[in-house]
Amino acid sequence: MTIDKSWIRENRMSSKYLEGLKNFMKIAEKHVNSKGKVCCSCKTCLNSYRHVLPTVYAHLHDIGFLETYTMWIHHGKKHVGSLDLSYNSTPRTNTPVNTPTSNEMFDVIDDVMAEQNKNVENIDEEGRGIDPEFDDLFEELNTKLYLECSDMSALNFLTKLLHIKVINIWTNSSFDQVVELLRAAFPKSKIPASNYEAKKKFRKIGLGYRSIHACKNDCALFWKENGSMQNCPICKETRWVDTTTKGKKVPQKVLRYFPLTPRLPRMYSSRFTTKDMTWHNIGRSIDNMMYHPVDGKSWQDFDQRYPKFAKEPRNVRLGLVADDFNPFGNFNSTYSTWPVILTTYNTPPWICMKESSFMLTLLIHGPKSPSKDIDVFLRPLVDDLKMLWAEGVQMRYASTNTVFNMCAMLLWTINEFPTHGSLSVWSGQGYLACPTCNANTSSIHVTNKMSYVGHIRFLHMNHKWRQSLLFNGQPERRPHPRRFSNTTILKQLACLPDRIPMKHHEHGSATRKPNDETRKKKVELYET
């Protein structure tokens, strides 16, 4: 049944407004919390504060109803992103949505507040959020960009300006110059003075990162049990560039970690992304064609092995990508920076592979590549993944405004061959370079080069090419390499030694023999 909401724009003294307010209060009575309070939708409270019903009625009568609040998600109305099966699997187009510019940021702030205040403990006795920074954001949202501006708030303008900065890859200094020019041209406008001030306004909405100090030789992180140490527990190298400075000490190396657990709840707490997070449950192929990993054998095998995880469609499946690049754009430089990125496969194929859907989780700075010691830097991410798999995390589901326990798992990693060697510590060179053939890799040493031969082995035993003598003068009678089962590979991993990570550590001669073990140590990523 459609509820008439046209009364919210009527004069507060009119009979139509009073009748509509009476009907709204009847709906609100059914959605009070344990303390008898409900979100107040007046133009001042903006659904950010809870009050008892008489106070809500007084506010709506005296101040007026928030005209942009037409989807009553705080008062029992389900948002269009609920877990129904009427989802249209047609890809989204680029048709712009006619959203009032004065209200674009309200929904964003409202979703973030609801996420952080999903527990009753986050609301004080007056129904106000404990963190006062949201009050400043709402005040900025209700402040005009300039006195005569009617459809653009200061916060919306700043959001659009920062969006342009990101899309066009402006530097911070260029952004400072732009806002300086705008402030000079429009001296009475509410434009921030610099990039620093602009980012400071969005500090509460955004998701930050943690700076974790690391040993300069990549031995260990100064984190958790090593957090208070001043020297590396392995190589005894000092943590600081200058240990004698009287001011703030500068670490020798810093790992920037963007925690995973706050990012996944943000995708479910936003009314704009929550529906896409359950697409995989209803978007499977119906014509036996593969359009998405959900149609693949690996996904289906996992569902059969872990039915409890698969039963909850809101559980998250992730893919990990890592590679190095030179941030200075100079190919003569040996500096190497490694980003580690996660993508979410819950979303449709036209979304999960978009750049805006990627989540940067780790940024490993150089100057040297972490190489086989990359697992040292992966430890914060691995700890989060283990926790999300075993325990999960409580988060708000915006479609139904309820709280559920979400778990996550890592499906696979996608990398080029050298990076695969770093992540798995499987050597991508030498006699046993092929991770599929494993110990049965066919290779020979030819004039200081490693050559991988014997591909005729993959043909069936009666193929005529097996009898050809053109390659090395001998027929090929060997069967194709056997496939190693998961159990066999796990046994290989269990026998690996615990190699000490260290950049300057001597590991012996680089010359390898045909019977050398290709993996040299266990890595953190195997624990996921």
Residue pairs with C-beta under 8 A, 6 or more apart in sequence:
3 23
3 72
4 20
5 20
5 70
6 16
6 20
7 16
7 17
7 19
7 20
7 21
8 17
8 20
8 65
8 66
8 67
8 69
8 70
9 67
10 16
10 17
10 20
11 17
12 61
12 62
12 64
18 61
21 57
21 60
21 61
21 65
24 41
24 60
24 65
24 75
25 53
25 56
25 57
27 72
27 75
27 76
28 38
28 53
28 56
28 75
29 38
29 53
30 76
31 38
31 74
31 75
31 76
32 38
32 53
33 50
33 120
34 120
35 50
35 120
36 52
36 53
37 50
37 51
37 52
37 127
38 50
38 51
38 53
38 56
38 74
38 75
39 45
39 47
39 48
39 49
39 50
39 74
39 75
40 47
40 49
40 50
40 51
40 55
40 56
40 59
40 60
40 127
41 47
41 56
41 60
41 65
41 66
41 69
41 72
41 74
41 75
42 56
42 59
42 60
42 63
42 64
42 65
42 66
43 63
43 64
43 65
43 66
43 67
44 59
44 63
45 51
45 59
46 66
46 106
46 110
46 138
47 66
47 69
47 74
47 110
48 110
48 113
48 128
48 129
48 134
48 138
49 126
49 127
49 128
49 129
50 123
50 127
51 59
51 126
51 127
68 100
68 102
68 103
68 106
71 77
71 79
73 79
73 271
73 398
73 401
74 401
78 399
78 400
79 271
79 274
79 398
79 399
79 400
80 275
80 399
81 271
81 274
81 275
81 398
81 399
82 275
82 399
82 400
83 278
83 313
83 314
83 399
83 400
85 282
87 275
87 279
87 282
87 283
89 279
89 282
89 283
89 348
91 348
91 350
92 350
92 351
100 151
101 151
101 152
101 153
101 156
102 151
102 152
102 153
102 156
104 156
104 159
105 141
105 153
105 155
105 156
105 159
106 141
107 271
107 272
108 205
108 270
109 134
109 137
109 138
109 141
109 205
111 269
111 270
111 271
111 398
112 204
112 205
112 266
112 269
113 129
113 134
114 269
114 396
114 398
114 401
115 265
115 266
115 269
115 395
115 396
116 122
116 129
116 131
117 123
117 129
118 269
118 394
118 395
118 396
118 403
122 129
122 130
123 129
123 130
124 130
131 204
133 203
133 204
134 204
136 201
137 155
137 201
137 204
137 205
140 153
140 154
140 155
140 190
140 201
141 153
141 155
141 156
142 153
143 153
143 154
143 155
143 190
144 150
144 152
144 153
144 154
144 190
145 152
145 153
145 154
145 157
145 189
145 190
145 191
146 186
146 188
146 189
146 190
147 188
154 189
154 190
154 191
155 201
157 190
157 191
158 191
158 192
158 198
158 201
158 202
159 202
161 178
161 179
161 198
162 198
162 199
162 202
164 170
165 175
165 195
170 178
172 195
175 195
175 198
176 194
176 195
179 191
179 192
179 193
179 194
179 195
179 198
180 193
182 189
182 191
183 189
183 191
183 193
192 198
192 201
199 206
207 258
207 259
207 262
207 263
207 266
208 258
209 256
209 257
209 258
209 259
209 363
210 256
210 257
210 258
210 259
210 380
211 254
211 255
211 256
211 257
212 221
212 222
212 223
212 254
212 255
212 256
212 257
212 380
213 221
213 222
213 223
213 239
213 251
213 252
213 253
213 254
213 255
214 220
214 221
214 222
214 251
214 252
214 253
214 254
214 255
214 376
214 377
215 221
215 222
215 232
215 234
215 235
215 237
215 239
215 252
215 253
216 237
216 252
216 253
216 503
217 232
217 235
217 237
217 502
217 503
217 504
217 505
218 253
218 368
218 370
218 373
218 376
218 377
218 501
218 502
218 503
219 232
219 233
219 234
219 235
219 237
219 373
219 376
219 500
219 501
219 502
219 503
220 226
220 232
220 233
220 234
220 376
220 501
221 255
221 376
221 377
221 379
221 380
222 229
222 239
222 251
223 379
223 380
226 233
229 239
230 238
230 239
230 240
230 243
231 237
231 238
231 239
232 238
232 239
234 500
234 501
234 502
235 502
235 504
235 505
237 252
238 252
239 251
239 252
240 249
240 250
240 251
240 252
241 249
241 250
241 251
241 252
242 249
242 250
243 249
253 365
254 365
255 362
255 363
255 364
255 365
255 377
255 380
256 362
256 363
256 365
257 361
257 362
257 380
257 381
258 359
258 360
258 361
258 362
258 363
259 361
259 380
259 384
260 342
260 359
260 361
260 381
260 384
260 385
260 388
260 408
261 384
261 387
261 388
261 393
263 359
264 316
264 344
264 388
264 393
264 395
264 406
264 408
265 393
265 395
265 396
265 406
267 273
267 274
267 277
267 344
268 274
268 277
268 314
268 395
268 396
268 397
268 398
268 406
269 395
269 396
269 397
269 398
270 398
271 398
271 399
274 397
274 398
274 399
275 399
276 346
276 347
276 348
276 351
277 314
277 316
277 344
277 346
277 347
278 313
278 314
278 346
279 346
279 347
279 348
280 292
280 294
280 313
280 317
280 345
280 346
280 347
281 313
283 292
283 294
283 348
284 292
284 294
284 295
285 291
285 292
285 295
289 295
290 296
291 349
292 345
292 348
292 349
292 352
293 299
293 317
293 345
293 411
294 345
298 411
298 412
299 317
299 411
302 309
302 310
302 409
302 411
303 310
306 409
309 315
309 407
309 409
312 404
312 406
312 407
314 346
314 397
314 404
314 406
315 406
315 407
315 408
315 409
316 344
316 346
316 388
316 406
316 407
316 408
316 409
317 344
317 345
317 346
317 408
317 409
317 411
318 342
318 343
318 344
318 345
318 385
318 408
318 409
318 410
318 411
319 342
319 343
319 345
319 410
319 411
319 412
319 413
319 414
320 340
320 341
320 342
320 410
320 412
320 413
320 414
321 340
321 341
321 342
321 343
321 413
321 414
321 415
322 338
322 339
322 340
322 341
322 374
322 413
322 415
322 419
322 422
322 423
323 338
323 339
323 415
323 416
323 419
324 336
324 337
324 338
324 369
324 419
325 336
325 337
325 339
326 333
326 335
326 336
326 337
327 335
327 337
328 335
334 366
334 367
334 368
335 366
335 367
336 366
336 367
336 368
336 369
337 363
337 364
337 365
337 366
338 362
338 363
338 364
338 369
338 370
338 374
338 377
339 360
339 362
339 363
339 364
340 360
340 361
340 362
340 363
340 364
340 377
340 378
340 381
341 358
341 359
341 360
341 361
342 358
342 359
342 361
343 352
343 353
343 357
343 358
343 359
344 352
344 357
344 359
345 352
345 411
346 352
347 357
351 357
361 381
362 377
362 378
362 380
362 381
364 370
364 374
364 377
368 503
369 422
370 376
370 377
370 422
371 422
372 422
372 425
372 501
372 520
372 521
373 501
373 502
373 503
374 422
374 423
374 523
375 382
375 423
375 425
375 501
375 523
375 524
375 525
376 501
376 524
378 523
378 524
378 525
379 524
382 524
382 525
382 527
382 528
385 408
385 409
385 410
385 528
386 527
386 528
387 393
388 406
388 407
388 408
388 409
389 407
389 408
389 409
389 528
391 407
392 405
392 406
392 407
392 408
393 405
393 406
394 403
394 404
394 405
394 406
395 403
395 404
395 405
395 406
396 402
396 403
397 403
397 404
409 528
410 528
413 420
413 423
413 525
415 423
417 428
418 428
420 426
420 428
420 435
421 427
421 428
421 429
423 523
423 525
424 435
424 519
424 523
424 525
425 519
425 520
425 521
425 522
425 523
426 435
426 518
426 519
427 433
427 512
427 518
427 519
427 520
429 450
430 443
430 450
430 512
430 516
430 518
431 441
431 443
431 450
431 512
431 513
431 514
431 516
432 438
432 439
432 441
432 443
432 514
432 516
432 518
433 441
433 443
433 450
433 452
433 518
434 441
434 452
436 481
436 483
437 481
438 481
438 484
438 489
438 518
440 481
440 482
441 452
441 481
442 452
442 453
442 454
442 455
442 457
442 481
443 450
443 451
443 452
443 453
443 514
444 450
444 451
444 453
445 451
453 471
454 476
454 478
456 463
456 465
456 466
456 468
456 471
456 476
457 476
457 478
457 479
457 480
457 481
458 480
458 481
459 465
459 466
459 480
461 479
465 476
466 475
466 476
466 477
467 475
468 475
469 475
492 519
493 519
493 522
493 526
496 517
496 519
496 520
496 521
496 522
497 520
497 521
498 521
498 522
499 507
499 520
499 521
507 520
